[in-house]
Structures are given as C-alpha cells and as structure tokens.
Amino acid sequence: MTELNSFPIRRLRRFREKEFIRKILQENTLNVNDLIYPIFVSEDISEKQVIQSMPGIYRHSLKSILYEIEKCYKLKIPAVAIFPVINQSKKDNEGSEAFNEKGLVPKVIEKIKNSFPEIGVISDVALDPYTSHGQDGFVNMRGKIDNDKTIQLLCRQALVHAHAGADILAPSDMMDGRIIEIRKHLDANNFYELPIMSYSSKFSSAFYGPFRDAVKSTNNLSGKNKDTYQINIANCKEAFLESYIDIQEGADFLMVKPGMPYLDVLFNLTQKVFLPVFTYQVSGEYAMIKNAVNNGILTESAILESLISFKRAGARGILSYFAIEIAEKISS
Ligand code: PBG
C-alpha cells in the first residue's frame, strides 16, 4: 500500500491536529436512532422504585412508566423494551402468568401504544420473570428444562403480546427451535407482519446479575445457572451457528448479548450476515460503568465510548440503560 509510506513523510497526527478535521474523519457516530431503552415495570408499586444495583434505573409503576416513555418520545428514542417484575404469588413452574391476556405486560403494551403510538414497543418472550424456579423454561419431573414444552408456552406468550399490540417480539430464552415455532404460530394467527428480534447469540453471562435483581428472579434461581441453554462464554463458532439457525428459522433481527465482553462475536457476525444485528449492553455493563462514573473513577465520556464501540463493531441498534442519558447528550 503506497499510502503507507513512512515517517517523516507520513504523519497521521495531521488527521488529529484540528477539531474540524477530526470531525470530518470520524468513521462512526452514535445517533439517537440507534437506541432502544429497556424498562422495568411492576404492578405492585404506585411510585417508581430504586434498583440498588443499577443507579439511575427504576422499577416503574403503571403510572410512572408513562413519564419515562414520554422522555423517550421527546428525545426521539425510537423504541423501548419492556421487562416485567411479577409478584412472587403469581409465579409457578410453567410461568403461566406469562400468557395471561390480562397480565402486566399486555396491560403495559396497551397503555404505551394508546399514549405514544409512534414509539416502538419490543416485548421480551421468555418465562424467567414468571417461573417459581427463575429458569427460562418448563422444568420437568427429572428437574430438566423441557425444550419443546417450553416452546409451546412461549408461543402462547408471544400471541398474547401480539394481540396486545407489541411492535416487535424478542424471544430471549435460547430454546432450540423457538423462532420457527413462534413464527408459524404468529402467521397462523394472521400476525405475519410482526417482526421477531431473536436473542440469537445469548451467552450464559454473569453480567445479567443486576437484571435478575431488578426483575426479582435472583432468589427464584437460588444459585443455579442457565448453562444448559445459554451459550458457553468461551464459544464463538457456536454463537455463529445459533445465529445462522435463527436466520433459517425466520428471525428478522439478530442480537448479540451481552455487548462489550462479546464485541468479537458482534464484529464477526456483522461482517458475515446481511440481516440487521442488534446488541444489548446489559445490566452488569451498565452497573460497572455507572458506578465508576458516580464514584469519579471514570469520566462520563466512558458512556459514549462504550456505545460507539458497538457501532464500530457493526451493530444496527443498541439496547442500553444509558439510552435516555446519552440521548440527552447527543441531541443537545
Ligand atoms: C431473560 C432476560 C435476561 C436479560 C434479558 N432477558 C436475563 C437472563 O437471561 O437471565 C438480561 C438483560 C440484562 O442483564 O440487562 N430471559
């Protein structure tokens, strides 16, 4: 490459000397359109409630969630992802509250769509906030997670969310074959226009810890993990297999989750596939950065830096608890 002739002819610092040149040469930017804001909602509270492990993030009441959505609307954040906090008394082995048509999630979806029809509502299709054991699947007599039975339950849950008006369904459970079965079930019920965002490469990560506190499933899990369905943290090829299989099964969007610890997976995947790939900067990533900023260990610019890394790696959209905070910054 002739452009790589060397010093003293070649001085890349000429790229960086003046701010206007730095601006022109910037290869990636974070736009408000890139952001999806995850929101926790509980029907047991009347005021928003602090989540200890996630400073600045709350469990919302059915009322306070609308103020939060209004913020997103004003900041032009295109979509939110809803995560329910289910009362312990409603949790059971199969997570049956997940397909209650009058349950919390359908109620919230309807509320948001009535007040802010333009905001995209992404609903999580998974059983873990609803199960007494905190797993994402139905646990059989031998204590094992029954893949195919779980899919049937997920299909019912998906249809409830579809009827309530969800704009995108996001299965986050990692059962084999759930994308094709949910797709078929939706199509059979005339929801062929409703897209599926598959959590296609979801790792069995410790970075979900604060989320499990937020939805109060930590105690239900009681020290158990999700290693029999979420991907081994050490595996990259297996993550691609999961993604390719989900493409074949009809996923409209893919996802790599968590984000920062798996940038290699994200980058490699976005180089290989044409479908849009999203990434989820999960609760543990948020908590680390937020606590470091709050304690003066990192400056605030670490937040934008963390999000730009996903753009460099080719993400089409980013789920992040920083969405509101960063949108306020980049749109002012
Ligand atoms: C549940 C689900 C999890 C997250 C999103 N959906 C947790 C888990 O799999 O245990 C994690 C999100 C986060 O940590 O912010 N299926």
Residues whose N, C-alpha, C, O or C-beta is under 5 A from the ligand:
A	BS01	PBG	A126 D128 S172 D173 F207 Y208 F211 V282 S283 G284
